[in-house]
């Protein structure tokens, strides 16, 4: 019997997967637990429409991510920090500062939790940070720490 999963089932698959299972398993467990619905022609058509909408949404999101990546790659961000006479900054540059700089200089709101800095930034210079957009999409943004 073919069923369409409405919830993630560990041994079968993810949401919207079309799977073939024994009819007793489907009738006695999956369907009553609302984990699946029977794969009738009408339900299959609805599944195709849902998948088509999901693909369109993903394409739209991917296009927006590519716009953000292009905008971030145009020029390095400028981050001001208080420095000593030797060029070392007091404290270090944090993802919050990078997030604020992106908002002020590029006009995009990016959550600080999605930004990762590979090393501790404690000196004036040029560095790179990685932004994770999810869905296996990430971008490197270059930022320049300047003394104030």
CORCOR-V683960 format. One record per residue. D_FIRST is the distance of its C-alpha to the first C-alpha in whole Angstrom. Layout:
d_first:D_FIRST
d_first:D_FIRST
This chain:
d_first:0
d_first:4
d_first:7
d_first:10
d_first:13
d_first:16
d_first:17
d_first:18
d_first:16
d_first:18
d_first:16
d_first:13
d_first:15
d_first:17
d_first:17
d_first:16
d_first:14
d_first:10
d_first:8
d_first:6
d_first:5
d_first:6
d_first:5
d_first:9
d_first:9
d_first:7
d_first:9
d_first:12
d_first:13
d_first:12
d_first:12
d_first:15
d_first:17
d_first:16
d_first:15
d_first:12
d_first:11
d_first:8
d_first:8
d_first:10
d_first:13
d_first:16
d_first:14
d_first:13
d_first:17
d_first:18
d_first:17
d_first:19
d_first:22
d_first:21
d_first:21
d_first:24
d_first:26
d_first:26
d_first:27
d_first:30
d_first:31
d_first:31
d_first:33
d_first:35
d_first:36
d_first:36
d_first:39
d_first:41
d_first:40
d_first:42
d_first:45
d_first:45
d_first:46
d_first:48
d_first:50
d_first:50
d_first:51
d_first:54
d_first:57
d_first:57
d_first:57
d_first:60
d_first:60
d_first:64
d_first:65
d_first:68
d_first:69
d_first:72
d_first:75
d_first:73
d_first:70
d_first:68
d_first:66
d_first:66
d_first:63
d_first:60
d_first:58
d_first:55
d_first:51
d_first:52
d_first:55
d_first:53
d_first:51
d_first:54
d_first:56
d_first:53
d_first:53
d_first:56
d_first:57
d_first:53
d_first:52
d_first:49
d_first:48
d_first:46
d_first:45
d_first:47
d_first:44
d_first:43
d_first:46
d_first:47
d_first:51
d_first:51
d_first:54
d_first:57
d_first:59
d_first:62
d_first:64
d_first:65
d_first:63
d_first:60
d_first:57
d_first:53
d_first:50
d_first:46
d_first:44
d_first:41
d_first:39
d_first:35
d_first:32
d_first:34
d_first:37
d_first:41
d_first:44
d_first:48
d_first:50
d_first:54
d_first:56
d_first:60
d_first:62
d_first:65
d_first:68
d_first:69
